[in-house]
Amino acid sequence: MVTKISILFIGLLGVLNSNWISNDDRKDDYTFAFYKIDNKVEIIVNDSLIYSTGEMKGNPDLEGNLTYKVGHLLTKGRDEVIVRLYNGHEPYSPDKKDQHWEIEYSLFKNGKEYDLMWDEGDDYRTGLVFEETYFL
């Protein structure tokens, strides 16, 4: 009787342990792949700036080769991830004009495309021109 209880208890601990291990792993692997950035992208996770491309000249075709993984920064809870695009050149001021801005990127979840985003404008705005929020 004691042996059966011990075996059941050990089996139960094994199931609980495997569940805890899988739940302790970070959330899914999320990766941003950028195709167009005119002029600067920032990624914010839970109110912390975690990535900035810096100012990019022109409107280069990045072909998805510029990537950034955020999965390792996510918690077990609901995380807020924000992508921001800034147009023009710092310091941003009303007298500085930059006609065109554009952003195109994909968000991948565990290697599969989760979201595709593209937006652009020819409105001479500078500074923050685009913001997209994800809850992951």
Secondary structure as GFF3:
##gff-version 3
##sequence-region A 1 136
A	DSSP	alpha_helix	2	24	.	.	.	ID=ss1
A	DSSP	beta_strand	30	38	.	.	.	ID=ss2
A	DSSP	beta_strand	40	45	.	.	.	ID=ss3
A	DSSP	beta_strand	48	52	.	.	.	ID=ss4
A	DSSP	beta_strand	61	69	.	.	.	ID=ss5
A	DSSP	three_ten_helix	71	73	.	.	.	ID=ss6
A	DSSP	beta_strand	80	87	.	.	.	ID=ss7
A	DSSP	beta_strand	101	109	.	.	.	ID=ss8
A	DSSP	beta_strand	112	121	.	.	.	ID=ss9
A	DSSP	beta_strand	127	135	.	.	.	ID=ss10
###
